[in-house]
Amino acid sequence: MESDALTPKIVVFLGSGASAFAGYHTFATFPDLIYDQTVRSQDGLPPLHSTTISLLEEIKDTLRKAAKPTTHDNYLWALTDYKRLWLTLRVDGVLQTRFLTSTNLWGQFAYFAQTTEDATNDITLTTLKHYSTNRVLEAQQREEFSFDAMRRVHMLYTILASINNSEIPFLPVFTTNYDMLIEDLFSTFGNTDPHALPLITGIPSNSTEGSTWSSTQYFQTGLRPHGLYLYRIHGCVCWFYHSFGDENVYFHRRDCMQQNPNMLCAMYPGQESLPGVNPHGFGYRQFHEMLLSCECVVFIGFSFRDDDIMHLVLSANSQRETPLNVIVLDPSIRETDVIANLEASSKRTPYPAKTLDVNKIKSIDARFGHSDFDTRLLEVLNQIIQKGD
């Protein structure tokens, strides 16, 4: 691979807000999938264990007292901490001697450990079912207004790819989302057009059941990059390991609910011990490399709370000859919010970091997939690109 072959003008980064218009819940609204029985029924979600709701209610109260958001990840981090406590108690002789001399206490902790495990599995299975559902097909069958929005989103990606290269359209898209929205968009709207923008995800044909992810899918020897290159840096609800010792990642959508949830390939609370391995590490490295040379990175529905991502932006900006241009499309994020979050994040990294120039950040107060989101984004983007030319 020649490194200069992957040098786009525009790079796109998607957070959870980029999928919300299609009906996927963000981390902030994910609790509705647990507590709202109407929503669970409509989504066809599996039944919960009898102890799950009461335990999660206690966790919710604890999070609120600590002034922490009651979001999907914070519930899971709390459950992960309880699991670690139980594992420590089982092997630590000092704690056993001091606190667990009573058989009754052992029984109480064992029961609590089981309820914790049940709640974790309930959240994980809810995650798998919700984010693996084909929302594009649902909208098409129900003739919902969101289907037109999906068509516009697909077209926007195509236009952005053409801005990068009018002759051989190319667009790198990085995401922390677990859902299959982009694959479904391209499967639905690209099948009828022989000249449609190809999609590369690392999975053969993007959805071949049982196939393995490979970085070689992104590199075609001797050819210019062509298509939307999707990098899932946090994994996917349809990606699983098969067994310990097998480093391959396998695609399972039809039977994702039958897979071992502990083998999910995702940067998921409680499963984030190896962020440097592929596919995660590959995506992070590609993002950093493209940040060094692109003219503009477009963040859509991203909250600027993820240190891993912000550190890459800060590091790349410190190495660039010219400052990085950033567009943020999100109704709740302003330029000052981006600067404040980046400055705070810069204090949590030991590596060279340079905060963005506020004049290089353009915030668009719009919801992705709603109203005139696409025309407003293209207007701002064209202004930046023309200045660069």
C-alpha positions in Angstrom: 0.0 0.0 0.0 1.2 3.5 -0.8 0.4 5.9 2.0 -0.3 8.8 -0.3 -3.1 6.8 -1.9 -5.3 7.4 1.1 -5.1 11.2 1.3 -8.7 12.5 1.2 -9.7 16.2 1.5 -12.6 15.2 3.8 -12.8 12.6 6.6 -16.1 11.9 8.3 -16.5 10.7 11.9 -19.8 9.4 13.2 -21.0 9.3 16.7 -24.3 7.9 18.0 -26.3 11.0 16.9 -25.6 10.0 13.2 -27.8 6.9 13.6 -30.5 8.3 15.9 -32.7 9.6 12.9 -33.0 5.9 11.8 -34.5 4.9 15.1 -31.4 3.7 16.9 -31.1 4.8 20.5 -28.1 6.7 21.7 -26.3 5.9 24.9 -28.3 8.6 26.6 -31.7 7.2 25.6 -30.7 3.5 25.8 -32.4 3.1 29.2 -35.8 3.4 27.5 -35.0 0.1 25.9 -34.7 -1.5 29.3 -37.5 0.2 31.3 -40.2 0.9 28.7 -42.1 -2.4 28.1 -43.9 -0.9 25.1 -40.6 -0.2 23.4 -39.3 -3.6 24.3 -42.3 -5.2 22.8 -42.2 -3.1 19.6 -38.5 -3.9 19.2 -39.0 -7.6 19.8 -36.5 -7.6 22.7 -35.9 -10.7 24.8 -37.4 -11.0 28.3 -35.4 -9.7 31.3 -34.5 -11.6 34.3 -36.7 -10.9 37.3 -34.0 -9.2 39.3 -32.6 -6.9 36.5 -35.0 -3.9 36.8 -34.6 -3.6 40.6 -30.8 -3.8 40.4 -30.6 -1.2 37.6 -33.0 1.1 39.5 -30.5 1.0 42.4 -27.6 1.7 40.0 -29.6 4.6 38.5 -30.1 6.2 42.0 -26.4 5.8 42.7 -25.4 7.4 39.4 -27.7 10.3 40.0 -26.3 10.9 43.5 -22.8 10.9 42.1 -24.0 13.4 39.4 -23.2 10.9 36.6 -25.3 10.4 33.5 -27.7 7.4 33.6 -26.4 6.2 30.2 -25.8 2.8 28.7 -22.1 2.8 29.3 -22.3 3.9 33.0 -24.8 1.2 33.8 -22.4 -1.4 32.3 -19.3 0.1 34.0 -21.1 -0.2 37.4 -22.0 -3.8 36.7 -18.4 -4.4 35.6 -17.1 -3.0 38.9 -19.4 -5.3 40.8 -18.1 -8.3 38.8 -14.5 -7.3 39.5 -15.3 -7.0 43.2 -16.8 -10.6 43.2 -13.8 -12.0 41.4 -11.4 -10.3 43.8 -13.3 -11.6 46.8 -13.1 -15.2 45.4 -9.3 -15.1 45.2 -8.1 -12.6 47.8 -7.3 -14.3 51.1 -7.1 -11.0 53.0 -10.5 -9.9 52.1 -12.0 -13.3 52.7 -10.5 -13.4 56.2 -11.6 -9.9 57.1 -15.0 -9.8 55.5 -16.3 -13.2 54.4 -15.9 -15.5 57.4 -19.6 -16.0 57.5 -21.2 -18.6 55.2 -24.2 -16.4 54.9 -22.1 -13.5 53.5 -20.7 -15.8 50.9 -24.2 -16.8 49.9 -25.3 -13.1 49.6 -22.3 -12.2 47.5 -22.8 -15.2 45.3 -26.4 -14.3 44.8 -25.5 -10.7 44.0 -22.9 -11.8 41.5 -25.5 -13.9 39.7 -27.9 -11.0 39.5 -25.1 -8.8 38.2 -24.3 -11.3 35.6 -27.9 -11.6 34.6 -28.3 -7.8 34.3 -25.2 -7.6 32.2 -26.4 -10.3 29.8 -29.8 -8.6 29.6 -28.3 -5.3 28.6 -25.9 -7.0 26.1 -28.7 -9.0 24.4 -30.8 -5.9 24.2 -27.8 -4.1 22.6 -27.4 -6.9 20.1 -31.0 -7.1 19.1 -31.6 -3.4 18.9 -28.5 -2.4 16.9 -28.5 -5.5 14.5 -32.1 -4.7 13.4 -32.4 -3.4 9.8 -34.0 0.0 10.2 -33.8 0.8 6.6 -35.9 -2.3 5.6 -38.4 -1.5 8.4 -38.8 2.1 7.1 -39.2 0.9 3.5 -41.9 -1.6 4.4 -43.8 0.9 6.6 -43.3 3.8 4.1 -42.1 6.0 6.9 -40.8 9.5 6.3 -37.5 8.4 7.7 -36.9 6.3 4.5 -36.6 9.5 2.5 -34.1 10.8 5.1 -32.1 7.6 4.7 -32.0 8.1 1.0 -30.7 11.7 1.5 -28.1 10.5 4.0 -26.9 7.9 1.5 -26.7 10.6 -1.2 -24.8 12.9 1.1 -22.1 10.3 1.5 -21.9 9.9 -2.3 -21.6 13.7 -2.7 -18.8 13.9 -0.1 -16.9 11.1 -1.8 -17.2 13.0 -5.1 -15.8 16.1 -3.5 -12.8 14.1 -2.4 -12.3 12.8 -6.0 -14.7 13.5 -8.8 -13.3 10.8 -11.1 -12.9 8.0 -8.5 -15.1 9.0 -5.5 -13.6 8.1 -2.1 -14.8 8.8 1.4 -13.3 7.4 4.7 -15.9 7.2 7.4 -14.9 6.4 11.0 -17.5 5.4 13.6 -17.9 4.4 17.2 -21.4 3.1 16.5 -22.3 -0.6 16.8 -25.2 -0.6 14.4 -25.4 -1.8 10.7 -27.0 1.4 9.3 -24.4 2.2 6.7 -24.3 -1.4 5.4 -28.1 -1.3 5.1 -28.2 2.1 3.4 -25.7 0.9 0.8 -27.5 -2.4 0.3 -30.8 -0.7 -0.2 -29.9 2.3 -2.2 -26.9 1.0 -4.0 -28.3 -2.2 -5.4 -30.4 -0.4 -8.1 -27.5 1.7 -9.4 -24.7 0.0 -11.3 -22.5 3.1 -10.8 -23.2 3.3 -7.1 -20.4 4.1 -4.6 -19.0 0.8 -3.4 -18.8 0.1 0.4 -15.8 -1.4 2.1 -16.1 -2.6 5.7 -13.4 -5.2 6.1 -16.0 -7.9 5.7 -16.3 -9.7 2.3 -19.5 -8.3 0.6 -20.1 -6.4 3.8 -22.5 -9.0 5.2 -21.4 -12.5 4.3 -22.4 -14.6 7.3 -19.5 -16.4 9.0 -16.9 -14.5 7.0 -13.8 -12.9 8.7 -12.8 -9.3 8.9 -9.5 -8.4 7.2 -7.6 -5.1 6.7 -6.6 -6.2 3.2 -10.2 -5.4 2.1 -9.2 -1.7 2.3 -6.2 -1.9 0.0 -6.3 -2.8 -3.6 -2.8 -3.1 -4.9 -2.1 -0.6 -7.7 -5.5 1.0 -7.6 -6.7 4.3 -6.2 -9.1 3.9 -3.3 -12.7 3.9 -4.5 -15.8 3.9 -2.4 -16.9 4.6 1.2 -14.3 3.0 3.5 -16.0 2.3 6.8 -13.8 1.9 9.8 -15.6 0.6 12.9 -13.1 1.5 15.7 -15.5 0.3 18.4 -16.5 -2.9 16.6 -20.0 -4.0 15.8 -22.9 -6.0 17.3 -22.4 -8.5 14.4 -18.7 -9.1 15.0 -17.6 -12.0 17.3 -14.6 -14.0 18.2 -15.1 -17.7 17.9 -12.7 -19.0 20.5 -9.7 -18.0 22.6 -6.5 -18.1 20.6 -8.3 -17.4 17.3 -7.7 -13.8 16.5 -10.1 -13.7 13.6 -13.3 -11.7 13.9 -16.4 -13.3 12.3 -19.5 -11.7 11.0 -22.8 -13.0 12.5 -26.0 -11.0 12.0 -28.7 -13.7 11.5 -27.7 -15.5 14.6 -26.0 -12.8 16.7 -28.4 -13.5 19.6 -27.2 -17.0 19.7 -23.5 -16.1 19.9 -21.6 -16.0 23.2 -22.0 -12.3 24.3 -18.6 -12.5 26.0 -17.0 -13.1 22.6 -18.4 -9.8 21.1 -15.8 -7.9 19.3 -16.6 -4.4 20.5 -15.1 -1.6 22.6 -17.8 -2.3 25.2 -17.7 -1.6 28.9 -16.0 -4.6 30.5 -14.5 -5.7 27.2 -12.0 -2.8 26.5 -8.8 -4.5 27.6 -7.3 -4.7 24.1 -8.0 -1.5 22.2 -4.8 -1.8 20.2 -5.7 -5.1 18.5 -7.4 -5.2 15.1 -9.9 -4.2 14.0 -9.9 -1.4 16.7 -6.2 -0.6 16.4 -6.3 -0.6 12.6 -9.1 2.0 12.6 -7.4 4.2 15.2 -4.2 4.2 13.2 -5.9 5.0 9.9 -7.9 7.8 11.5 -4.7 9.4 12.9 -2.9 9.0 9.6 -5.7 10.7 7.6 -6.0 13.5 10.2 -2.4 14.4 9.4 -3.2 15.2 5.8 -6.9 15.9 5.2 -8.3 19.4 4.9 -11.3 18.9 7.0 -12.9 16.4 9.4 -16.6 16.3 9.8 -17.9 15.1 13.1 -21.6 14.1 13.0 -23.5 13.3 16.2 -20.3 13.1 18.3 -20.3 14.4 21.8 -16.5 15.1 22.2 -16.3 13.1 25.4 -14.2 10.2 24.1 -10.6 10.7 25.1 -9.3 8.1 22.7 -10.7 10.1 19.7 -9.8 13.5 21.1 -6.2 12.5 21.8 -5.8 11.5 18.2 -7.2 14.8 17.0 -4.9 16.7 19.4 -1.9 14.7 18.4 -2.5 15.1 14.7 -3.1 18.8 15.1 0.2 19.2 16.8 2.0 17.5 13.9 0.3 19.3 11.0 1.9 22.2 9.2 -1.5 23.8 8.8 -4.3 23.7 11.5 -7.0 21.1 11.1 -10.4 22.3 10.0 -13.4 20.8 11.9 -17.1 20.8 11.2 -19.4 19.7 13.9 -23.0 18.8 13.0 -24.9 18.4 16.2 -27.7 20.5 17.8 -26.1 20.3 21.3 -22.4 21.1 20.5 -21.0 24.6 19.9 -17.5 25.7 19.0 -16.8 26.6 22.6 -17.9 23.2 23.8 -15.4 21.5 21.4 -12.6 23.7 22.6 -13.4 23.2 26.3 -13.6 19.4 25.9 -10.4 19.2 23.9 -8.5 21.4 26.3 -9.6 19.2 29.2 -8.6 16.1 27.3 -5.2 17.5 26.4 -4.4 17.4 30.2 -5.0 13.6 30.2 -2.5 12.6 27.6 1.3 12.3 27.9 1.8 12.9 24.2 2.2 16.2 22.2 -1.2 17.8 21.9 -2.4 21.0 20.3 -5.9 22.3 20.8 -7.8 23.4 17.7 -8.1 27.1 16.7 -11.6 28.2 17.5 -11.7 29.9 14.1 -11.1 26.5 12.4 -14.2 25.0 14.0 -17.6 25.4 12.4 -20.7 24.3 14.3 -23.9 23.5 12.5 -27.0 23.5 14.8 -28.9 20.7 13.0 -30.0 17.1 13.6 -28.5 14.7 11.2 -31.2 13.2 8.9 -33.7 16.1 9.6 -34.7 19.2 7.7 -31.9 20.8 5.7 -29.0 19.1 7.4 -27.4 18.1 4.1 -27.5 21.4 2.3 -26.2 23.3 5.4 -23.3 20.9 5.8 -22.4 21.1 2.1 -22.5 24.9 2.2 -20.1 25.1 5.1 -17.9 22.4 3.7 -17.6 24.0 0.3 -16.5 27.3 1.9 -13.7 25.5 3.7 -12.6 23.5 0.6 -12.6 26.6 -1.6 -10.4 28.5 0.9 -8.0 25.6 0.9 -7.8 25.6 -2.9 
